[in-house]
Amino acid sequence: MGYHKVRFSALYFFLLYINDLPTVTAENAKLVLYADDTSFVITDPSPIEFADKLNKVFSNVNEWFRNNLLFLNFNKTTCLQFQTKNSQKLSSNIKLLNNPITNSTNTKFLGLTIEETLSWKCHINQILSGLSSVCYAIKVITPLMSEDILKMIYYSYVHSIITYGLIFGGSLPHSTDIFKIQKRMFRIMTKSRSRDSCRQLFKRLEILHLRSQYIFSVLLLFVVKNKNLYTTNQEIHNITTRSNTNLHPPVCNLTVFQKGAYHSGMKLLNHLPLKIKSLSN
């Protein structure tokens, strides 16, 4: 008990110690803090202005660290430049305390592997690697366990992995590989044949399949909790139509935005019956 109190106090005092760090980069970057994990988000349409902001932020951070007797872990510090597949990557040579900051094509942030093109393929591949091991473990213990115990194991070791970050990559074609492993697990758990349909197995186990879980997560975890980010059709015009209460779709050309949680969630909500949509209010 005493160890947990000391650990909590250490974390609390650490947060107090760095509480003025966001003010250092407020003009040129958005700061994201989670415990001792610090991320800077810098945006600008102009390559020249972007490079200028980048250098200013790291210069200010360098001074702040020096004044507060703190040091960066350069082995874990990387620069990730978000871009589309066809855009040209900007050359950026960043140094902090004469140490070069590595340019990376992907990075890990709070358990999610984020790529520069936001394709989520690396994250899905990591999930597949972990699920394959769990699938083999379920195959070994299935003869020894009841179906209820297997469901508990599924929710503990599979469901939590699948649902974490599902709203980001759940609509991508690459995610179908996760669905295939999920079906394989259910056939093993129910002692079904490898070619049997899983439609009735999902109902029997009362577990949502991947696509249904994605729809459920996007609607409840993102759209309903962030309705202030959306605009309805009746706010755009005063014409009374059947789709008056629908969310107004923004103009977008990028596929990565169309497949994202914001746009996909809006389309999913608009396709729901009015009786169900009114429950979100």
C-alpha positions in Angstrom: 0.0 0.0 0.0 2.8 2.4 0.9 4.6 1.7 -2.5 1.4 2.8 -4.4 1.1 6.0 -2.4 4.8 6.9 -3.1 4.4 6.1 -6.8 1.2 8.2 -7.0 2.9 11.1 -5.2 5.9 10.9 -7.6 3.6 11.1 -10.6 1.6 13.9 -9.1 4.6 16.0 -8.4 6.1 15.3 -11.8 2.9 16.7 -13.4 3.2 19.8 -11.2 6.8 20.1 -12.2 6.0 20.2 -16.0 2.7 22.1 -15.8 4.1 25.2 -17.5 5.5 23.3 -20.5 2.4 23.9 -22.7 2.8 27.7 -22.5 6.3 27.4 -24.1 4.9 26.0 -27.4 1.4 27.6 -27.3 2.0 29.9 -30.4 3.5 27.4 -32.8 2.3 23.9 -31.7 -0.3 21.9 -29.9 1.1 20.0 -27.0 -0.2 16.5 -26.0 0.8 15.3 -22.6 0.2 11.9 -21.1 2.2 11.2 -17.9 5.9 11.5 -19.1 5.0 11.0 -22.8 5.1 14.4 -24.6 4.1 15.0 -28.2 4.1 18.2 -30.3 1.7 18.7 -33.1 2.8 21.3 -35.7 0.7 22.3 -38.7 1.1 24.8 -41.5 0.3 24.7 -45.2 3.5 26.6 -46.2 6.7 24.4 -46.1 8.8 27.5 -45.2 6.5 28.5 -42.3 6.3 24.8 -41.2 10.1 24.5 -41.0 10.2 27.9 -39.1 7.7 26.7 -36.6 9.5 23.4 -36.2 12.8 25.1 -35.4 11.1 27.6 -33.0 9.4 24.8 -31.1 12.5 22.8 -30.6 14.5 25.9 -29.7 11.9 26.8 -27.0 11.7 23.2 -25.7 15.5 23.0 -25.6 15.7 26.2 -23.4 12.8 25.0 -21.2 14.5 21.6 -20.6 17.8 23.3 -19.8 16.2 25.7 -17.3 14.3 22.9 -15.5 17.3 20.4 -15.4 15.5 17.8 -17.5 16.8 15.8 -20.4 15.2 14.1 -23.4 15.6 10.5 -24.2 16.9 10.8 -27.7 16.5 7.1 -28.4 12.7 7.5 -28.1 12.4 11.0 -29.6 11.3 11.0 -33.3 9.8 13.3 -35.8 6.8 12.0 -37.8 5.7 14.0 -40.8 2.1 13.3 -41.8 1.5 13.3 -45.5 -0.6 11.8 -48.3 0.7 9.0 -50.5 1.4 11.3 -53.4 2.7 14.3 -51.6 6.4 15.2 -51.4 8.0 14.8 -48.0 9.8 17.9 -46.6 13.4 17.6 -45.6 13.9 18.5 -42.0 17.2 18.3 -40.2 16.3 18.9 -36.5 18.9 19.0 -33.8 18.5 19.4 -30.0 21.6 19.8 -27.9 23.6 18.9 -30.9 21.8 15.5 -31.1 19.9 14.9 -34.4 16.2 14.0 -34.1 15.4 10.9 -36.1 12.8 11.2 -38.9 10.5 8.2 -38.7 7.8 6.7 -40.9 5.8 5.4 -37.9 5.7 5.8 -34.2 4.0 4.3 -31.2 1.6 6.6 -29.3 -0.4 5.3 -26.3 -0.3 1.7 -27.7 -1.3 2.7 -31.2 1.2 2.5 -34.1 0.7 5.6 -36.2 2.1 5.9 -39.7 2.9 9.0 -41.7 0.1 8.2 -44.2 -2.4 7.1 -41.5 -2.9 3.8 -43.3 -3.0 1.9 -39.9 -1.4 -1.2 -41.6 1.5 -1.4 -39.1 -1.0 -1.3 -36.2 -3.2 -3.9 -37.7 -0.2 -6.2 -38.4 0.8 -5.9 -34.7 -2.7 -6.8 -33.6 -2.7 -9.9 -36.0 0.6 -11.1 -34.5 -0.8 -11.0 -31.0 -4.2 -12.5 -32.0 -2.5 -15.5 -33.7 -0.8 -16.4 -30.4 -4.1 -16.1 -28.5 -5.9 -18.2 -31.1 -3.4 -21.0 -30.6 -3.8 -20.8 -26.9 -7.6 -21.0 -27.2 -7.2 -24.0 -29.4 -5.1 -25.8 -26.7 -7.4 -25.1 -23.8 -10.8 -25.5 -25.6 -11.1 -29.3 -24.7 -10.5 -28.4 -21.0 -12.9 -25.4 -20.7 -16.6 -24.8 -20.9 -18.0 -22.3 -23.4 -18.7 -19.7 -20.8 -15.1 -19.8 -19.6 -13.8 -19.5 -23.2 -16.0 -16.4 -23.6 -14.4 -14.9 -20.5 -11.0 -15.6 -21.9 -12.1 -14.1 -25.3 -13.2 -10.8 -23.6 -10.0 -10.6 -21.5 -7.4 -11.3 -24.2 -9.1 -10.7 -27.6 -11.9 -8.2 -27.3 -9.8 -5.6 -25.5 -7.1 -5.8 -28.2 -9.6 -5.6 -31.1 -11.6 -2.7 -29.8 -8.7 -0.5 -28.7 -8.3 2.0 -31.6 -10.9 0.2 -33.7 -12.5 3.5 -34.8 -9.4 4.5 -36.6 -8.7 1.4 -38.8 -11.8 -0.7 -38.5 -13.2 0.5 -41.9 -10.0 -0.3 -43.9 -9.7 -3.4 -46.2 -6.7 -4.6 -44.2 -8.9 -5.1 -41.1 -10.6 -8.1 -42.7 -7.6 -10.2 -41.6 -8.6 -9.5 -38.0 -12.2 -10.6 -38.8 -10.8 -13.9 -40.3 -8.9 -14.7 -37.0 -12.0 -13.8 -35.0 -14.1 -16.3 -37.0 -11.4 -18.9 -36.6 -11.5 -18.4 -32.8 -15.3 -18.8 -32.7 -15.1 -22.1 -34.7 -12.5 -23.4 -32.3 -14.5 -22.3 -29.2 -17.8 -23.9 -30.5 -16.0 -27.0 -31.9 -17.4 -26.2 -35.3 -15.9 -27.3 -38.6 -13.5 -25.0 -40.5 -15.9 -24.4 -43.3 -19.0 -23.8 -41.2 -20.7 -20.4 -41.4 -20.1 -18.1 -38.4 -23.4 -16.2 -38.7 -25.2 -18.3 -36.1 -22.0 -18.7 -34.0 -21.9 -14.9 -33.3 -25.6 -15.0 -32.2 -25.0 -18.1 -30.1 -22.0 -16.6 -28.3 -23.7 -13.1 -28.2 -20.6 -11.4 -29.4 -20.4 -8.7 -32.1 -18.3 -9.4 -35.1 -15.7 -6.9 -36.2 -17.8 -4.8 -38.5 -20.7 -4.5 -36.1 -18.3 -3.7 -33.3 -16.7 -1.0 -35.5 -20.2 0.6 -36.1 -21.1 0.4 -32.4 -17.7 2.0 -31.4 -17.8 4.8 -33.9 -21.4 5.8 -33.1 -21.2 5.6 -29.3 -17.5 6.4 -28.6 -17.1 9.2 -31.2 -20.3 10.6 -32.8 -22.6 10.7 -29.8 -19.8 12.1 -27.6 -18.7 14.7 -30.2 -22.0 15.9 -31.7 -20.8 19.5 -31.2 -18.3 18.9 -34.0 -21.1 18.2 -36.5 -23.6 20.4 -38.3 -27.1 19.3 -39.2 -28.8 20.1 -42.5 -31.4 22.3 -40.9 -28.6 24.5 -39.7 -27.4 24.9 -43.3 -30.9 25.7 -44.8 -34.5 26.3 -43.7 -36.0 23.9 -46.3 -38.1 21.1 -44.7 -36.9 17.8 -46.1 -36.8 14.2 -44.9 -33.1 14.5 -44.3 -33.5 17.7 -42.3 -32.2 16.2 -39.1 -29.2 14.4 -40.8 -25.7 15.5 -40.2 -24.4 17.7 -43.0 -21.5 16.1 -44.9 -18.5 18.3 -45.5 -16.7 18.5 -48.8 -13.7 16.2 -48.8 -11.5 14.6 -51.4 -9.0 12.6 -49.4 -9.8 8.9 -48.9 -8.0 8.9 -45.6 -10.6 11.5 -44.3 -13.6 9.7 -45.9 -12.6 6.5 -44.1 -11.9 8.2 -40.8 -14.1 8.1 -37.7 -15.5 11.6 -38.3 -16.8 11.1 -41.8 -17.7 7.4 -41.4 -19.6 8.0 -38.2 -21.6 10.8 -39.8 -22.7 8.4 -42.7 -23.5 5.6 -40.2 -25.7 7.9 -38.1 -27.5 9.3 -41.1 -28.5 5.8 -42.2 -30.1 5.0 -38.9 -33.9 5.2 -38.6 -35.1 8.5 -37.0 -36.4 6.7 -33.9 -32.9 5.4 -33.2 -31.2 8.6 -34.0 -33.4 10.5 -31.6 -32.1 8.3 -28.7 -28.6 10.0 -29.1 -30.1 13.3 -28.0 
